Amino acid sequence: MTTAPARTAQDDYTTVRTAIGVYRITAPLVRVSGGDRYEFLDLFLAKSSEYVEPDSVREALALNADGSPFAILLHFEIGDDSWLLPRTPVTAEQLTAYLEALDAPSDVTVEVEPEGWGASAFEGPQAWAAAAKFVEFDVSGLTLHGVTESAVPGEPAALAHLARVGTTGEYGYLLLSNAPEAGHAAAVEAVVAEGGAEVGEQGLARVQAEAGMAVYAAGFAGLPVHEADLAWMVDWNRIGEFQGSDELVKPTAETARVTALAAPAGATVTVGSAVTAGGQQVGTVVWQAPSANADEELVVALLDAPFWVPGLELSGTTEDGAAAPLRTVTQPRVIARSLTTRIH
């Protein structure tokens, strides 16, 4: 009996880019219920809940009291409950402390990691084919950011919801269920039947970085909203209405900001090292994406203005002290195959 070779990050990357990758969600879920739940959400989400539609999901930024970013959260509206799911690294303990520190209205119940609930996700240009097995209608009818009731095969009593939302720029779906083990097993079975596979964090993080969402794996690197390039997630008309908003700084043409740079394949650039132009420091490396794309390495750096514009030739330093050519690039870095793959 032969053993199948272990999958590499590049295998996982290729699976997400060409087929479907399925993975378990490990971030802590939060259920918010009660008549005042929108008032509660508006205390800390940088976008108002006023026009949120039922059976929908959106992404929102939550700030600390000092205006620094706390987490990017998915906000689901399902029935009489709101659900929150972190996209950026945060523990259940950190999330609990953050929510408990808010002055919640009386008619609100907040449950961090409600017992029995969990989620799995699958993404890739063929992800719609796996999603079709979880709904009883034409899956093309589930539009982006839509949520629908679903079922878990083999668990007829289970509650489940399927959301069309992703992290990679490819087709993406998330299955939320109170039978998470059975739900994950069903998702894996559906994905494998369509030529996909379970994928790990490294390959997935590389696709996310190429899609312009390195923050999902890298976190905020200690940067304020304007330097972390998150100003687009803030409703600037609500300053003073949500936690930390009074401390926000609007970005300007002179603001340093995080930028993606391409480096030669195989180069490992030192985090915290200088990025230079003509021998002068113009930025600092904050993260390097996993090396899963054989064409090039992808680095994220905080660059001074105007060096964050695409197409500039800069220089960094590898772990062995050698110079590494860097080039600022646009994102998404890779054109998603889902853009030319029709759901049918």
Salt bridges, closest charged atoms under 4 A:
ASP12 OD1 - ARG7 NE 2.76
GLU59 OE2 - ARG87 NE 3.91
GLU77 OE1 - ARG37 NH2 2.86
GLU77 OE2 - HIS75 NE2 2.74
GLU111 OE2 - ARG31 NE 2.89
GLU170 OE2 - ARG17 NH1 3.23
GLU181 OE2 - ARG24 NH1 3.30
GLU194 OE2 - LYS133 NZ 3.16
GLU198 OE1 - HIS184 NE2 3.01
GLU210 OE1 - ARG17 NH2 2.84
GLU210 OE2 - ARG206 NE 2.95
GLU241 OE1 - ARG238 NE 3.60
GLU296 OE2 - ARG333 NE 2.76
